[in-house]
Amino acid sequence: MKTYEFIHADCTYSLSLDWLKTRKMEPQEASRHIYTDKIMLFDGKRVSDIKSEYIRYHKNGGKLRKKEYLDKVANEKIPGYTWDQIINYSKEQMHKIFYNGETNGWLTKKDHWELARLAQSGHAVAAYNLGCQFIKQDDDLAVRALIDAHNYGHVGALYRLSGYLAHKGNFKGAIICLIIAADCGSDIAVMAIPHIEAYKYIWKSLEYGEIEKLVDNLADASPHSTARYIQVMTLLLRKDNRCINKIEDIVNQPMKQPKRNEVDDTYIKRETTLKQFFNELKIAISDDSGKLLCSDNTGELLDLYTNIANSKRYHFVSYKDFMELDTIFNP
């Protein structure tokens, strides 16, 4: 799993850069998604621990194949059971616990304890709900829970976390989460980044050079990253002609491409919108030779960007709207 690190309250966290498995799932199916390697099985061991034991066993000359080894471990713990049966049984028990807590509204201390146990054992939606519980308490434990939810495969977790970090004044962490959320398949995050307010968003806590370094790192970390949208803004401010090349790169591939069987109508619509926007921007800010318009006023180029981005035909989400949406969709 490729990751990107960020800091909040002197703690370092790792965010998965992988495309999220739940992006195309129906809501009911997504609510049942469990990150298998995190499941706590027996003797205080997770699935990942037992798989690591197999790797050591194999390196030390063990002859059993992986499936044979795992079935042997399963049968020793629960006679008559295969590895797959234990995994499936564990997941079904987790689903029952989650359903009961959800039905009760997670009201009791026992519900909260069960929610935390599920979250620690790889249940993506349980981790998300736990993070939302902590946000209501204005507790930084929300950061760990929502990162776990994202790393387990929850599409909305980093979008939610971005709003929380902004409220806490960590605008660097907020924009990192927003960009990675977009790069991993969050449509609402994608539509927030091209708005000029996304740039002002990180200007609140970073100097110009830091902004450049941050978005460059994010762009390098993930192919076709939405961080390039902010790179366009930084290059415009410098009247740097490489801005045109960056726009052309975005038009060629606006977002990270999912697997072919995961491309849906929503993705195609977003892709088309972004291509239209950046094509219109290129025409507005460049001359007949394909270079940036000559102007002593840097603000003029940025105003052209802002006017186009604010057009209702693109429906980009401003910083103010982003925070309002964060409240509406994640109370």
C-alpha atoms as a printed R data frame, in Angstrom:
    type eleno elety resid chain resno       x       y       z
1   ATOM     1    CA   MET     A     1   0.000   0.000   0.000
2   ATOM     2    CA   LYS     A     2   1.500   3.319  -1.117
3   ATOM     3    CA   THR     A     3   1.039   6.020   1.519
4   ATOM     4    CA   TYR     A     4   1.466   9.737   2.169
5   ATOM     5    CA   GLU     A     5   2.224  11.123   5.628
6   ATOM     6    CA   PHE     A     6   0.932  14.245   7.328
7   ATOM     7    CA   ILE     A     7   1.120  15.702  10.828
8   ATOM     8    CA   HIS     A     8  -1.605  16.758  13.222
9   ATOM     9    CA   ALA     A     9  -1.068  17.707  16.864
10  ATOM    10    CA   ASP     A    10   2.554  16.473  16.679
11  ATOM    11    CA   CYS     A    11   1.452  12.993  15.551
12  ATOM    12    CA   THR     A    12   2.333  11.571  12.138
13  ATOM    13    CA   TYR     A    13  -0.329   9.671  10.209
14  ATOM    14    CA   SER     A    14  -0.130   7.622   6.989
15  ATOM    15    CA   LEU     A    15  -2.848   7.898   4.344
16  ATOM    16    CA   SER     A    16  -3.384   5.246   1.704
17  ATOM    17    CA   LEU     A    17  -3.077   6.498  -1.884
18  ATOM    18    CA   ASP     A    18  -4.831   3.434  -3.300
19  ATOM    19    CA   TRP     A    19  -8.060   3.733  -5.289
20  ATOM    20    CA   LEU     A    20 -10.877   2.935  -2.861
21  ATOM    21    CA   LYS     A    21 -12.624  -0.398  -3.336
22  ATOM    22    CA   THR     A    22 -15.961   0.927  -2.074
23  ATOM    23    CA   ARG     A    23 -16.251   3.716  -4.671
24  ATOM    24    CA   LYS     A    24 -18.562   1.781  -6.993
25  ATOM    25    CA   MET     A    25 -20.306  -0.359  -4.397
26  ATOM    26    CA   GLU     A    26 -23.982   0.033  -3.622
27  ATOM    27    CA   PRO     A    27 -24.491   1.704  -0.202
28  ATOM    28    CA   GLN     A    28 -25.566  -1.508   1.510
29  ATOM    29    CA   GLU     A    29 -22.581  -3.404   0.134
30  ATOM    30    CA   ALA     A    30 -20.196  -0.589   1.071
31  ATOM    31    CA   SER     A    31 -21.572  -0.557   4.622
32  ATOM    32    CA   ARG     A    32 -20.431  -4.168   4.960
33  ATOM    33    CA   HIS     A    33 -16.887  -3.595   3.720
34  ATOM    34    CA   ILE     A    34 -14.198  -4.981   6.016
35  ATOM    35    CA   TYR     A    35 -10.451  -4.689   5.503
36  ATOM    36    CA   THR     A    36  -9.633  -8.351   5.950
37  ATOM    37    CA   ASP     A    37  -5.994  -8.033   7.057
38  ATOM    38    CA   LYS     A    38  -7.070  -6.043  10.140
39  ATOM    39    CA   ILE     A    39  -9.557  -8.623  11.457
40  ATOM    40    CA   MET     A    40  -8.662  -9.710  14.988
41  ATOM    41    CA   LEU     A    41  -8.896 -13.511  15.088
42  ATOM    42    CA   PHE     A    42  -7.380 -15.314  18.086
43  ATOM    43    CA   ASP     A    43  -4.493 -15.127  20.549
44  ATOM    44    CA   GLY     A    44  -4.386 -11.362  20.000
45  ATOM    45    CA   LYS     A    45  -3.403 -11.879  16.363
46  ATOM    46    CA   ARG     A    46  -4.820 -10.220  13.292
47  ATOM    47    CA   VAL     A    47  -5.089 -11.774   9.851
48  ATOM    48    CA   SER     A    48  -2.011  -9.785   8.805
49  ATOM    49    CA   ASP     A    49  -0.029 -11.215  11.750
50  ATOM    50    CA   ILE     A    50  -0.780 -14.790  10.713
51  ATOM    51    CA   LYS     A    51   0.088 -14.030   7.095
52  ATOM    52    CA   SER     A    52   3.401 -12.572   8.305
53  ATOM    53    CA   GLU     A    53   4.033 -15.758  10.271
54  ATOM    54    CA   TYR     A    54   3.573 -17.708   7.053
55  ATOM    55    CA   ILE     A    55   6.178 -15.548   5.288
56  ATOM    56    CA   ARG     A    56   8.693 -16.314   8.068
57  ATOM    57    CA   TYR     A    57   7.736 -19.989   7.951
58  ATOM    58    CA   HIS     A    58   8.291 -20.087   4.179
59  ATOM    59    CA   LYS     A    59  11.649 -18.272   4.409
60  ATOM    60    CA   ASN     A    60  12.788 -20.802   7.014
61  ATOM    61    CA   GLY     A    61  12.155 -23.673   4.636
62  ATOM    62    CA   GLY     A    62   8.522 -24.514   5.363
63  ATOM    63    CA   LYS     A    63   7.014 -26.666   2.610
64  ATOM    64    CA   LEU     A    64   3.306 -25.915   2.952
65  ATOM    65    CA   ARG     A    65   1.714 -23.557   0.458
66  ATOM    66    CA   LYS     A    66   0.086 -20.439   1.869
67  ATOM    67    CA   LYS     A    67  -3.499 -21.745   1.704
68  ATOM    68    CA   GLU     A    68  -2.436 -25.074   3.244
69  ATOM    69    CA   TYR     A    69  -0.626 -23.257   6.050
70  ATOM    70    CA   LEU     A    70  -3.575 -20.984   6.787
71  ATOM    71    CA   ASP     A    71  -6.018 -23.909   6.752
72  ATOM    72    CA   LYS     A    72  -3.737 -25.761   9.183
73  ATOM    73    CA   VAL     A    73  -3.695 -22.771  11.554
74  ATOM    74    CA   ALA     A    74  -7.487 -22.471  11.326
75  ATOM    75    CA   ASN     A    75  -8.080 -26.162  12.012
76  ATOM    76    CA   GLU     A    76  -5.748 -26.111  15.026
77  ATOM    77    CA   LYS     A    77  -7.754 -23.281  16.568
78  ATOM    78    CA   ILE     A    78 -11.222 -24.446  15.533
79  ATOM    79    CA   PRO     A    79 -11.240 -28.134  14.512
80  ATOM    80    CA   GLY     A    80 -13.079 -28.795  11.266
81  ATOM    81    CA   TYR     A    81 -12.831 -25.202  10.024
82  ATOM    82    CA   THR     A    82 -10.856 -23.917   7.044
83  ATOM    83    CA   TRP     A    83  -9.225 -20.500   6.924
84  ATOM    84    CA   ASP     A    84 -11.893 -19.121   4.576
85  ATOM    85    CA   GLN     A    85 -14.663 -20.380   6.841
86  ATOM    86    CA   ILE     A    86 -13.151 -18.631   9.858
87  ATOM    87    CA   ILE     A    87 -12.733 -15.382   7.914
88  ATOM    88    CA   ASN     A    88 -16.315 -15.509   6.640
89  ATOM    89    CA   TYR     A    89 -17.643 -16.392  10.093
90  ATOM    90    CA   SER     A    90 -15.688 -13.507  11.657
91  ATOM    91    CA   LYS     A    91 -17.071 -11.056   9.117
92  ATOM    92    CA   GLU     A    92 -20.654 -12.229   9.633
93  ATOM    93    CA   GLN     A    93 -20.321 -11.801  13.400
94  ATOM    94    CA   MET     A    94 -18.935  -8.298  12.864
95  ATOM    95    CA   HIS     A    95 -21.854  -7.451  10.583
96  ATOM    96    CA   LYS     A    96 -24.331  -8.598  13.241
97  ATOM    97    CA   ILE     A    97 -22.668  -6.462  15.905
98  ATOM    98    CA   PHE     A    98 -22.612  -3.445  13.585
99  ATOM    99    CA   TYR     A    99 -26.250  -3.888  12.566
100 ATOM   100    CA   ASN     A   100 -27.394  -4.117  16.198
101 ATOM   101    CA   GLY     A   101 -25.455  -0.986  17.176
102 ATOM   102    CA   GLU     A   102 -26.693   0.927  14.143
103 ATOM   103    CA   THR     A   103 -30.285  -0.057  14.925
104 ATOM   104    CA   ASN     A   104 -29.844   1.242  18.473
105 ATOM   105    CA   GLY     A   105 -28.207   4.455  17.276
106 ATOM   106    CA   TRP     A   106 -24.925   3.731  19.083
107 ATOM   107    CA   LEU     A   107 -26.424   5.202  22.242
108 ATOM   108    CA   THR     A   108 -25.009   3.066  25.051
109 ATOM   109    CA   LYS     A   109 -21.459   2.688  26.315
110 ATOM   110    CA   LYS     A   110 -21.598  -0.924  25.217
111 ATOM   111    CA   ASP     A   111 -22.533   0.258  21.701
112 ATOM   112    CA   HIS     A   112 -19.564   2.628  21.691
113 ATOM   113    CA   TRP     A   113 -17.229  -0.119  22.869
114 ATOM   114    CA   GLU     A   114 -18.498  -2.473  20.177
115 ATOM   115    CA   LEU     A   115 -18.115   0.265  17.554
116 ATOM   116    CA   ALA     A   116 -14.506   0.813  18.597
117 ATOM   117    CA   ARG     A   117 -13.830  -2.932  18.537
118 ATOM   118    CA   LEU     A   118 -15.239  -3.204  15.022
119 ATOM   119    CA   ALA     A   119 -13.221  -0.184  13.901
120 ATOM   120    CA   GLN     A   120 -10.027  -1.713  15.247
121 ATOM   121    CA   SER     A   121 -10.825  -4.950  13.426
122 ATOM   122    CA   GLY     A   122 -11.098  -3.445   9.937
123 ATOM   123    CA   HIS     A   123 -14.777  -2.473   9.598
124 ATOM   124    CA   ALA     A   124 -14.611   0.640   7.392
125 ATOM   125    CA   VAL     A   125 -18.025   2.153   8.178
126 ATOM   126    CA   ALA     A   126 -17.644   1.429  11.897
127 ATOM   127    CA   ALA     A   127 -14.355   3.347  11.865
128 ATOM   128    CA   TYR     A   128 -16.067   6.210  10.024
129 ATOM   129    CA   ASN     A   129 -18.944   6.328  12.521
130 ATOM   130    CA   LEU     A   130 -16.464   6.225  15.392
131 ATOM   131    CA   GLY     A   131 -14.622   9.181  13.894
132 ATOM   132    CA   CYS     A   132 -17.878  11.127  13.592
133 ATOM   133    CA   GLN     A   133 -18.645  10.369  17.250
134 ATOM   134    CA   PHE     A   134 -15.275  11.836  18.243
135 ATOM   135    CA   ILE     A   135 -15.825  14.890  16.026
136 ATOM   136    CA   LYS     A   136 -19.033  15.609  17.917
137 ATOM   137    CA   GLN     A   137 -16.932  15.587  21.080
138 ATOM   138    CA   ASP     A   138 -14.293  17.822  19.396
139 ATOM   139    CA   ASP     A   139 -11.752  15.104  20.127
140 ATOM   140    CA   ASP     A   140  -8.610  14.525  18.046
141 ATOM   141    CA   LEU     A   141  -9.203  10.795  18.333
142 ATOM   142    CA   ALA     A   142 -11.401  11.486  15.305
143 ATOM   143    CA   VAL     A   143  -8.236  11.808  13.210
144 ATOM   144    CA   ARG     A   144  -7.078   8.250  13.843
145 ATOM   145    CA   ALA     A   145 -10.559   6.769  13.389
146 ATOM   146    CA   LEU     A   146 -11.228   8.559  10.089
147 ATOM   147    CA   ILE     A   147  -7.778   7.707   8.734
148 ATOM   148    CA   ASP     A   148  -8.431   4.062   9.599
149 ATOM   149    CA   ALA     A   149 -11.776   4.295   7.805
150 ATOM   150    CA   HIS     A   150 -10.075   5.723   4.713
151 ATOM   151    CA   ASN     A   151  -7.286   3.156   4.781
152 ATOM   152    CA   TYR     A   152  -9.891   0.401   5.090
153 ATOM   153    CA   GLY     A   153 -11.666   1.725   1.981
154 ATOM   154    CA   HIS     A   154 -14.268   4.353   3.038
155 ATOM   155    CA   VAL     A   155 -14.718   6.966   0.272
156 ATOM   156    CA   GLY     A   156 -16.000   9.811   2.460
157 ATOM   157    CA   ALA     A   157 -13.677   9.547   5.461
158 ATOM   158    CA   LEU     A   158 -10.924  11.920   4.299
159 ATOM   159    CA   TYR     A   159 -13.441  14.463   3.052
160 ATOM   160    CA   ARG     A   160 -14.935  14.454   6.535
161 ATOM   161    CA   LEU     A   161 -11.487  14.643   8.121
162 ATOM   162    CA   SER     A   162 -10.508  17.565   5.898
163 ATOM   163    CA   GLY     A   163 -13.426  19.575   7.271
164 ATOM   164    CA   TYR     A   164 -12.487  18.690  10.841
165 ATOM   165    CA   LEU     A   165  -8.839  19.680  10.359
166 ATOM   166    CA   ALA     A   166  -9.906  22.998   8.825
167 ATOM   167    CA   HIS     A   167 -12.085  23.689  11.876
168 ATOM   168    CA   LYS     A   168  -9.047  22.923  14.054
169 ATOM   169    CA   GLY     A   169  -6.869  25.330  12.059
170 ATOM   170    CA   ASN     A   170  -4.679  22.659  10.444
171 ATOM   171    CA   PHE     A   171  -5.123  23.892   6.875
172 ATOM   172    CA   LYS     A   172  -2.080  22.014   5.595
173 ATOM   173    CA   GLY     A   173  -3.494  18.725   6.849
174 ATOM   174    CA   ALA     A   174  -6.910  19.700   5.526
175 ATOM   175    CA   ILE     A   175  -5.738  20.277   1.951
176 ATOM   176    CA   ILE     A   176  -3.669  17.078   2.026
177 ATOM   177    CA   CYS     A   177  -6.751  15.106   3.029
178 ATOM   178    CA   LEU     A   178  -8.907  16.893   0.449
179 ATOM   179    CA   ILE     A   179  -6.476  16.171  -2.399
180 ATOM   180    CA   ILE     A   180  -5.951  12.524  -1.429
181 ATOM   181    CA   ALA     A   181  -9.711  12.081  -1.011
182 ATOM   182    CA   ALA     A   182 -10.120  13.372  -4.574
183 ATOM   183    CA   ASP     A   183  -7.291  11.210  -5.898
184 ATOM   184    CA   CYS     A   184  -8.849   8.133  -4.302
185 ATOM   185    CA   GLY     A   185 -12.256   8.688  -5.886
186 ATOM   186    CA   SER     A   186 -14.260  11.214  -3.826
187 ATOM   187    CA   ASP     A   187 -16.296  13.207  -6.369
188 ATOM   188    CA   ILE     A   188 -17.165  16.066  -4.006
189 ATOM   189    CA   ALA     A   189 -13.475  16.515  -3.142
190 ATOM   190    CA   VAL     A   190 -12.592  16.635  -6.848
191 ATOM   191    CA   MET     A   191 -15.045  19.492  -7.374
192 ATOM   192    CA   ALA     A   192 -13.707  21.483  -4.413
193 ATOM   193    CA   ILE     A   193 -10.070  21.685  -5.488
194 ATOM   194    CA   PRO     A   194 -10.288  23.716  -8.758
195 ATOM   195    CA   HIS     A   195 -12.100  26.547  -6.978
196 ATOM   196    CA   ILE     A   196  -9.824  29.491  -6.168
197 ATOM   197    CA   GLU     A   197 -10.829  29.169  -2.529
198 ATOM   198    CA   ALA     A   198  -8.876  25.920  -2.298
199 ATOM   199    CA   TYR     A   199  -5.721  27.975  -2.789
200 ATOM   200    CA   LYS     A   200  -6.746  30.523  -0.148
201 ATOM   201    CA   TYR     A   201  -7.530  27.521   2.035
202 ATOM   202    CA   ILE     A   202  -3.858  26.572   2.348
203 ATOM   203    CA   TRP     A   203  -2.602  30.162   2.158
204 ATOM   204    CA   LYS     A   204  -3.959  30.552   5.684
205 ATOM   205    CA   SER     A   205  -1.117  28.498   7.149
206 ATOM   206    CA   LEU     A   206   1.656  28.218   4.538
207 ATOM   207    CA   GLU     A   207   4.101  30.536   2.836
208 ATOM   208    CA   TYR     A   208   4.224  30.540  -0.958
209 ATOM   209    CA   GLY     A   209   7.291  28.290  -1.141
210 ATOM   210    CA   GLU     A   210   5.742  25.818   1.270
211 ATOM   211    CA   ILE     A   211   2.596  25.638  -0.846
212 ATOM   212    CA   GLU     A   212   4.649  24.868  -3.937
213 ATOM   213    CA   LYS     A   213   6.580  22.159  -2.120
214 ATOM   214    CA   LEU     A   214   3.418  20.624  -0.677
215 ATOM   215    CA   VAL     A   215   1.483  20.386  -3.940
216 ATOM   216    CA   ASP     A   216   4.581  19.235  -5.818
217 ATOM   217    CA   ASN     A   217   5.021  16.389  -3.320
218 ATOM   218    CA   LEU     A   218   1.354  15.430  -3.602
219 ATOM   219    CA   ALA     A   219   1.488  15.546  -7.393
220 ATOM   220    CA   ASP     A   220   4.568  13.317  -7.391
221 ATOM   221    CA   ALA     A   221   3.007  10.872  -4.931
222 ATOM   222    CA   SER     A   222   0.057   9.926  -7.119
223 ATOM   223    CA   PRO     A   223  -0.141   9.815 -10.948
224 ATOM   224    CA   HIS     A   224  -2.509  12.422 -12.447
225 ATOM   225    CA   SER     A   225  -3.150  13.918  -9.005
226 ATOM   226    CA   THR     A   226  -5.658  16.715  -8.481
227 ATOM   227    CA   ALA     A   227  -2.778  18.542  -6.768
228 ATOM   228    CA   ARG     A   228  -1.952  19.716 -10.306
229 ATOM   229    CA   TYR     A   229  -4.971  22.021 -10.188
230 ATOM   230    CA   ILE     A   230  -3.312  23.992  -7.394
231 ATOM   231    CA   GLN     A   231   0.029  23.829  -9.205
232 ATOM   232    CA   VAL     A   232  -1.680  25.759 -12.003
233 ATOM   233    CA   MET     A   233  -2.617  28.483  -9.523
234 ATOM   234    CA   THR     A   234   0.903  28.743  -8.099
235 ATOM   235    CA   LEU     A   235   2.396  28.995 -11.604
236 ATOM   236    CA   LEU     A   236  -0.140  31.661 -12.558
237 ATOM   237    CA   LEU     A   237   0.918  33.759  -9.575
238 ATOM   238    CA   ARG     A   238   4.517  33.573 -10.770
239 ATOM   239    CA   LYS     A   239   3.515  34.263 -14.384
240 ATOM   240    CA   ASP     A   240   5.380  31.052 -15.186
241 ATOM   241    CA   ASN     A   241   4.726  29.809 -18.725
242 ATOM   242    CA   ARG     A   242   4.969  26.200 -17.517
243 ATOM   243    CA   CYS     A   243   1.406  26.795 -16.361
244 ATOM   244    CA   ILE     A   244   0.277  26.135 -19.953
245 ATOM   245    CA   ASN     A   245   2.084  22.790 -20.048
246 ATOM   246    CA   LYS     A   246   0.509  21.850 -16.725
247 ATOM   247    CA   ILE     A   247  -2.954  22.687 -18.044
248 ATOM   248    CA   GLU     A   248  -2.342  20.591 -21.154
249 ATOM   249    CA   ASP     A   249  -1.264  17.703 -18.927
250 ATOM   250    CA   ILE     A   250  -4.482  18.008 -16.926
251 ATOM   251    CA   VAL     A   251  -6.646  18.159 -20.058
252 ATOM   252    CA   ASN     A   252  -4.962  15.003 -21.308
253 ATOM   253    CA   GLN     A   253  -5.746  13.162 -18.042
254 ATOM   254    CA   PRO     A   254  -7.715  15.247 -15.492
255 ATOM   255    CA   MET     A   255  -7.832  12.646 -12.727
256 ATOM   256    CA   LYS     A   256  -6.366   9.362 -11.646
257 ATOM   257    CA   GLN     A   257  -7.821   6.697 -13.914
258 ATOM   258    CA   PRO     A   258  -9.652   3.824 -12.205
259 ATOM   259    CA   LYS     A   259  -9.669   0.332 -13.613
260 ATOM   260    CA   ARG     A   260 -11.650   0.132 -16.848
261 ATOM   261    CA   ASN     A   261 -14.510  -1.808 -15.259
262 ATOM   262    CA   GLU     A   262 -14.788   0.857 -12.528
263 ATOM   263    CA   VAL     A   263 -15.271   3.821 -14.862
264 ATOM   264    CA   ASP     A   264 -18.868   4.987 -14.374
265 ATOM   265    CA   ASP     A   265 -21.073   7.857 -15.577
266 ATOM   266    CA   THR     A   266 -20.121  10.031 -12.609
267 ATOM   267    CA   TYR     A   267 -16.419   9.689 -13.348
268 ATOM   268    CA   ILE     A   268 -16.963  10.477 -17.043
269 ATOM   269    CA   LYS     A   269 -19.045  13.552 -16.166
270 ATOM   270    CA   ARG     A   270 -16.366  14.865 -13.804
271 ATOM   271    CA   GLU     A   271 -13.656  14.192 -16.391
272 ATOM   272    CA   THR     A   272 -15.586  16.048 -19.100
273 ATOM   273    CA   THR     A   273 -16.260  19.026 -16.820
274 ATOM   274    CA   LEU     A   274 -12.599  19.338 -15.855
275 ATOM   275    CA   LYS     A   275 -11.412  19.097 -19.451
276 ATOM   276    CA   GLN     A   276 -13.844  21.836 -20.491
277 ATOM   277    CA   PHE     A   277 -12.774  24.078 -17.634
278 ATOM   278    CA   PHE     A   278  -9.049  23.807 -18.200
279 ATOM   279    CA   ASN     A   279  -9.455  24.171 -21.970
280 ATOM   280    CA   GLU     A   280 -11.438  27.367 -21.415
281 ATOM   281    CA   LEU     A   281  -8.828  28.568 -18.923
282 ATOM   282    CA   LYS     A   282  -5.990  27.953 -21.379
283 ATOM   283    CA   ILE     A   283  -7.719  30.022 -24.073
284 ATOM   284    CA   ALA     A   284  -8.364  32.867 -21.610
285 ATOM   285    CA   ILE     A   285  -4.842  33.150 -20.185
286 ATOM   286    CA   SER     A   286  -2.704  32.462 -23.273
287 ATOM   287    CA   ASP     A   287  -1.995  34.322 -26.516
288 ATOM   288    CA   ASP     A   288  -1.969  33.052 -30.085
289 ATOM   289    CA   SER     A   289   1.528  31.623 -29.632
290 ATOM   290    CA   GLY     A   290   0.417  29.489 -26.676
291 ATOM   291    CA   LYS     A   291   2.220  31.549 -24.023
292 ATOM   292    CA   LEU     A   292   0.819  33.298 -20.975
293 ATOM   293    CA   LEU     A   293  -0.623  36.718 -21.681
294 ATOM   294    CA   CYS     A   294   1.935  39.442 -21.037
295 ATOM   295    CA   SER     A   295   0.839  41.450 -18.024
296 ATOM   296    CA   ASP     A   296   2.602  43.346 -15.271
297 ATOM   297    CA   ASN     A   297  -0.354  42.600 -13.047
298 ATOM   298    CA   THR     A   298  -0.254  39.054 -11.680
299 ATOM   299    CA   GLY     A   299  -3.732  39.556 -10.285
300 ATOM   300    CA   GLU     A   300  -5.131  39.896 -13.799
301 ATOM   301    CA   LEU     A   301  -4.303  36.266 -14.642
302 ATOM   302    CA   LEU     A   302  -5.661  35.060 -11.326
303 ATOM   303    CA   ASP     A   303  -8.843  37.084 -11.889
304 ATOM   304    CA   LEU     A   304  -9.325  35.322 -15.231
305 ATOM   305    CA   TYR     A   305  -8.982  31.980 -13.449
306 ATOM   306    CA   THR     A   306 -11.414  33.031 -10.717
307 ATOM   307    CA   ASN     A   307 -14.076  34.312 -13.104
308 ATOM   308    CA   ILE     A   308 -14.088  31.078 -15.102
309 ATOM   309    CA   ALA     A   309 -13.965  28.832 -12.028
310 ATOM   310    CA   ASN     A   310 -16.877  30.730 -10.469
311 ATOM   311    CA   SER     A   311 -19.063  30.037 -13.487
312 ATOM   312    CA   LYS     A   312 -22.182  28.073 -12.576
313 ATOM   313    CA   ARG     A   313 -21.650  25.715 -15.488
314 ATOM   314    CA   TYR     A   314 -18.754  24.055 -13.652
315 ATOM   315    CA   HIS     A   315 -20.333  23.784 -10.184
316 ATOM   316    CA   PHE     A   316 -17.021  23.933  -8.344
317 ATOM   317    CA   VAL     A   317 -17.351  23.957  -4.564
318 ATOM   318    CA   SER     A   318 -16.004  27.066  -2.830
319 ATOM   319    CA   TYR     A   319 -14.289  26.947   0.542
320 ATOM   320    CA   LYS     A   320 -17.389  28.394   2.179
321 ATOM   321    CA   ASP     A   321 -19.636  25.870   0.436
322 ATOM   322    CA   PHE     A   322 -17.224  23.100   1.306
323 ATOM   323    CA   MET     A   323 -17.492  23.868   5.008
324 ATOM   324    CA   GLU     A   324 -21.299  24.147   4.769
325 ATOM   325    CA   LEU     A   325 -21.493  20.831   2.939
326 ATOM   326    CA   ASP     A   326 -19.284  19.322   5.601
327 ATOM   327    CA   THR     A   327 -21.874  20.348   8.191
328 ATOM   328    CA   ILE     A   328 -24.901  19.289   6.143
329 ATOM   329    CA   PHE     A   329 -23.691  15.875   5.065
330 ATOM   330    CA   ASN     A   330 -21.698  15.077   8.200
331 ATOM   331    CA   PRO     A   331 -23.543  16.630  11.154
